[in-house]
Structures are given as structure tokens and as C-alpha cells.
Amino acid sequence: MKIPAAFDDIRPFEPEELPQVYDRLLADPQFRAVMAYAMPDVPFDQLAALIRSCHTNLEFQMRLCHGFLHRLLDKASAGCTMDTTAVSAQHRYTFVSNHRDIVLDSALLSVMLIDHHFPTTCEIAIGDNLLSLPWVKDLVRVNKSFIVRRGLSPRETLASSKLMSDYMHFVIEEKQDNIWIAQREGRAKDSDDLTQPAILKMMAFGGQRGSVQQRLSALHIVPLAISYEYDPCDWLKAQEFQLKRDVPGWKKSKQDDVVSMQTGIMGYKGRIHYHAAPCIDQWLEQLDPATPKTEIFDIIAAHIDQEIHRNYRLYPCNYVALDMLNGSKDHSAQYTAHDEEQFAAYLDAQLSKIVLPDKDEPYLRQCMLKMYANPVVNHLKATR
């Protein structure tokens, strides 16, 4: 299969490119240090031989990433599950999900797909704002990622969106692979998970000519709900809320992104659940073809949101957080006194990690409570 040269700057590496990329990675001191930390029991020469034995991106994921991620789940979670009853391993999909963790959302999806007997994993949309280090950019492109360019002018954004959309259609229709993309640019820091219509507009730029519905149907979109019992980055997100409130023009640094990635990967997550809703192709067919373009993306985004909110797995801490936020016991049937004590202690421990000169603990506590309460609010709306 010949891949158009137009995709060269954004696509994952092809098999014939991998040996040269492996040489760059294995020679990089930072990559070597990270791998020594991640896989301390594996001598470097053995690791290098293992990497060089991977002739395709999928082999790299299967031989290196799959086992590492299962070991990580054993240490940093209470297990990860996925409900795939609404999808088929014989088909390829574009999974559009809420976004909890910068690295793990897509990585664990790939693990779950393999564990549920899908023949392949997924290509991953990742923003170039996370790829400032050359070795990181190399690594994600080995790991089946394609690059979303950020911070462009309006004209550049339009051209970049068209290119990325064309590539996504190429992945589904020609490469016969799955895709993962977040429902919005960046994570919803307060866990109020809402799909940006602009993401859907981008998807509809590419593909064969036809209506919006036909172009989106070609991507076989599956709304995917990702539920974490605990978010290791909750305190970092709360800290970010206060900094944005108190410091004019404050923006995250590249080092902040690195800290978020490290904390999200290594921190304890409790129970994790992925739930794939039915592919929206049939639902798209039922949309009125006369629906104005000014409305159609909002309507489709609302449908994806409802599916994600409906299938979100709630844990006792979510209900505790909502009652703590509202000063009520409205949802006490969903948790025990022990659950309440446990979450209160967890909240105190996470808040103690925040070090700010004018630390506003009541505000920070409220921010964290909202992160855990919003999934309940959205679930209840979606299931009425």
C-alpha cells in the first residue's frame, strides 16, 4: 500500500523507517534514562535487541508496550476492564472519547482491544504541543501516533485540519486500522466532558464527496466512555485552576506537561473502565438530510456526549463528591460511611500536595469535588 507523501510529516513511521528511528532512540540519553526507570529489570542491551526485533509498529506495541502497561496496571490501578459488546472485532472504528490521561487513555484502549481479540490496536491523534523533545516525537510515531498541529493561524489551521481529516479517512478506509481521538482539544479539567463540534467539522473535511453525515459515517465513529475511579492528576488540575484565577496570563509550561504525564502514568487510578457505545452510523442515517450545517455538528456532538455520559461507570467516590459539594445526602444509597471516610481522607491527601504561596484550600477543594461530581451530574441527565 502506497501512502501519499502529503501525510509524511504527521503519520506514524512505516516499517522500513523503523531501524533508523530505533538507532536515534537508543542513542538518546533521555530515552535510555526513561526506559531504565520504566523497565529497571531489563538490561539495556537486552532492551535494545527487543526493540530492534520489532519490524512493525504493532509488533513494537505487542512486544514492548502491552506487557509494560499490564505491569503498570498491576501497580497503579485496581484493574482495567472494557465493555465491547456494542462493537465488532471484525470492523474498524474511530473511537471518540472523553479525555482523562494524556498518555494512558489511548494506550490502555490499545491494550483492551488486543485483550478483547481485535486484530489491531489504534492510531492515536496527539497534539504537537506534547512533542517538544525529539525523542518523544520519535517514540509516539513508532507507537502508531499521528500528529495534530496546534497554535496555527486560521489559514494554517484550515489546511492542517483538511490534511488530518484526509489522513483519518485513509487510515480507516485504506490502512484498515482503528483511530483514537479525544472529544476535545485538551482534557476537561473539571470532568465536564463535552464534545467540541470543531472536532467533528475537522473529521468531515476529508474523505469522498458527500453530505456531512456520509463523510462522518465513513469514519465509523464510536463514542467511548473512559472512567477512572481516581485521577492522579486531580491536585495538579486544581492547582492549575487557582493559578489561572490568580495569575494574569498564566499558562502551563512544557515542564508542567511532563509532570502531568509522569503523574498520570505512575499515580494510583483505582478502577478503570472503558465502555464502547454503538457506532453512530445508523443514527447518522436517521438525521434529517435538510438539517442546516450551522446546527448539524452541535446535534452530533450532543449525541456523542449523551452516549459517553450514559455509559460512564460511576464509583462511590463520585456520589460522595456530589453530596459533599451540595452539602446533602441525596445519593447516600450509592455509598457507605466507609466510602465517605475513605474519599474524605483521599481528598485531604491530594490537597496537601499543592504548594502555592496563597493557597486557597476551600477553592481548591471545591475544584476537586467538581471533578468527581460532574460525571454523576452528566450521567443523571443522560439517563433521564
ChimeraX attribute file (.defattr): number of C-alpha atoms within 10 A of each C-alpha:
attribute: neighborCount
match mode: 1-to-1
recipient: residues
	/A:1	5
	/A:2	6
	/A:3	14
	/A:4	9
	/A:5	8
	/A:6	11
	/A:7	16
	/A:8	12
	/A:9	10
	/A:10	20
	/A:11	24
	/A:12	24
	/A:13	22
	/A:14	15
	/A:15	13
	/A:16	10
	/A:17	13
	/A:18	22
	/A:19	15
	/A:20	10
	/A:21	18
	/A:22	19
	/A:23	13
	/A:24	15
	/A:25	20
	/A:26	19
	/A:27	12
	/A:28	13
	/A:29	11
	/A:30	14
	/A:31	16
	/A:32	16
	/A:33	12
	/A:34	11
	/A:35	16
	/A:36	15
	/A:37	10
	/A:38	13
	/A:39	13
	/A:40	11
	/A:41	9
	/A:42	12
	/A:43	11
	/A:44	15
	/A:45	10
	/A:46	10
	/A:47	18
	/A:48	16
	/A:49	10
	/A:50	13
	/A:51	20
	/A:52	17
	/A:53	13
	/A:54	19
	/A:55	15
	/A:56	18
	/A:57	19
	/A:58	19
	/A:59	15
	/A:60	20
	/A:61	21
	/A:62	18
	/A:63	14
	/A:64	15
	/A:65	18
	/A:66	20
	/A:67	13
	/A:68	15
	/A:69	17
	/A:70	16
	/A:71	12
	/A:72	17
	/A:73	21
	/A:74	12
	/A:75	14
	/A:76	18
	/A:77	20
	/A:78	13
	/A:79	15
	/A:80	20
	/A:81	16
	/A:82	18
	/A:83	16
	/A:84	17
	/A:85	11
	/A:86	11
	/A:87	15
	/A:88	14
	/A:89	15
	/A:90	8
	/A:91	13
	/A:92	25
	/A:93	23
	/A:94	26
	/A:95	26
	/A:96	24
	/A:97	27
	/A:98	29
	/A:99	26
	/A:100	23
	/A:101	21
	/A:102	21
	/A:103	16
	/A:104	15
	/A:105	20
	/A:106	25
	/A:107	20
	/A:108	23
	/A:109	21
	/A:110	25
	/A:111	22
	/A:112	21
	/A:113	18
	/A:114	16
	/A:115	13
	/A:116	15
	/A:117	11
	/A:118	17
	/A:119	14
	/A:120	17
	/A:121	25
	/A:122	26
	/A:123	24
	/A:124	27
	/A:125	21
	/A:126	26
	/A:127	16
	/A:128	15
	/A:129	13
	/A:130	16
	/A:131	16
	/A:132	10
	/A:133	10
	/A:134	11
	/A:135	20
	/A:136	15
	/A:137	19
	/A:138	19
	/A:139	19
	/A:140	19
	/A:141	23
	/A:142	24
	/A:143	22
	/A:144	22
	/A:145	25
	/A:146	27
	/A:147	22
	/A:148	18
	/A:149	16
	/A:150	15
	/A:151	9
	/A:152	11
	/A:153	9
	/A:154	9
	/A:155	8
	/A:156	13
	/A:157	15
	/A:158	14
	/A:159	14
	/A:160	18
	/A:161	21
	/A:162	19
	/A:163	18
	/A:164	24
	/A:165	22
	/A:166	20
	/A:167	23
	/A:168	27
	/A:169	25
	/A:170	19
	/A:171	22
	/A:172	20
	/A:173	15
	/A:174	13
	/A:175	14
	/A:176	15
	/A:177	19
	/A:178	24
	/A:179	28
	/A:180	26
	/A:181	21
	/A:182	23
	/A:183	26
	/A:184	19
	/A:185	16
	/A:186	14
	/A:187	17
	/A:188	17
	/A:189	20
	/A:190	19
	/A:191	19
	/A:192	19
	/A:193	22
	/A:194	20
	/A:195	26
	/A:196	17
	/A:197	19
	/A:198	16
	/A:199	19
	/A:200	21
	/A:201	19
	/A:202	19
	/A:203	23
	/A:204	27
	/A:205	21
	/A:206	21
	/A:207	20
	/A:208	12
	/A:209	10
	/A:210	10
	/A:211	12
	/A:212	18
	/A:213	20
	/A:214	16
	/A:215	18
	/A:216	25
	/A:217	18
	/A:218	20
	/A:219	27
	/A:220	22
	/A:221	21
	/A:222	26
	/A:223	28
	/A:224	32
	/A:225	28
	/A:226	23
	/A:227	26
	/A:228	23
	/A:229	20
	/A:230	21
	/A:231	21
	/A:232	23
	/A:233	23
	/A:234	25
	/A:235	21
	/A:236	20
	/A:237	21
	/A:238	26
	/A:239	24
	/A:240	18
	/A:241	17
	/A:242	18
	/A:243	18
	/A:244	14
	/A:245	11
	/A:246	11
	/A:247	9
	/A:248	8
	/A:249	8
	/A:250	11
	/A:251	11
	/A:252	10
	/A:253	9
	/A:254	14
	/A:255	9
	/A:256	13
	/A:257	14
	/A:258	13
	/A:259	14
	/A:260	19
	/A:261	18
	/A:262	15
	/A:263	17
	/A:264	21
	/A:265	20
	/A:266	15
	/A:267	17
	/A:268	20
	/A:269	22
	/A:270	17
	/A:271	18
	/A:272	19
	/A:273	20
	/A:274	23
	/A:275	24
	/A:276	23
	/A:277	22
	/A:278	19
	/A:279	22
	/A:280	19
	/A:281	17
	/A:282	11
	/A:283	13
	/A:284	17
	/A:285	12
	/A:286	9
	/A:287	13
	/A:288	10
	/A:289	13
	/A:290	7
	/A:291	11
	/A:292	9
	/A:293	12
	/A:294	8
	/A:295	10
	/A:296	20
	/A:297	22
	/A:298	17
	/A:299	14
	/A:300	20
	/A:301	19
	/A:302	16
	/A:303	18
	/A:304	26
	/A:305	26
	/A:306	20
	/A:307	22
	/A:308	30
	/A:309	28
	/A:310	21
	/A:311	23
	/A:312	23
	/A:313	21
	/A:314	18
	/A:315	20
	/A:316	18
	/A:317	23
	/A:318	26
	/A:319	26
	/A:320	29
	/A:321	25
	/A:322	23
	/A:323	18
	/A:324	17
	/A:325	17
	/A:326	12
	/A:327	9
	/A:328	11
	/A:329	12
	/A:330	12
	/A:331	14
	/A:332	14
	/A:333	9
	/A:334	14
	/A:335	15
	/A:336	12
	/A:337	9
	/A:338	9
	/A:339	16
	/A:340	19
	/A:341	13
	/A:342	13
	/A:343	17
	/A:344	15
	/A:345	12
	/A:346	14
	/A:347	17
	/A:348	12
	/A:349	12
	/A:350	17
	/A:351	20
	/A:352	11
	/A:353	11
	/A:354	15
	/A:355	9
	/A:356	10
	/A:357	6
	/A:358	9
	/A:359	14
	/A:360	11
	/A:361	16
	/A:362	8
	/A:363	14
	/A:364	20
	/A:365	17
	/A:366	14
	/A:367	22
	/A:368	26
	/A:369	24
	/A:370	23
	/A:371	23
	/A:372	28
	/A:373	25
	/A:374	20
	/A:375	26
	/A:376	23
	/A:377	16
	/A:378	20
	/A:379	20
	/A:380	12
	/A:381	12
	/A:382	16
	/A:383	11
	/A:384	6
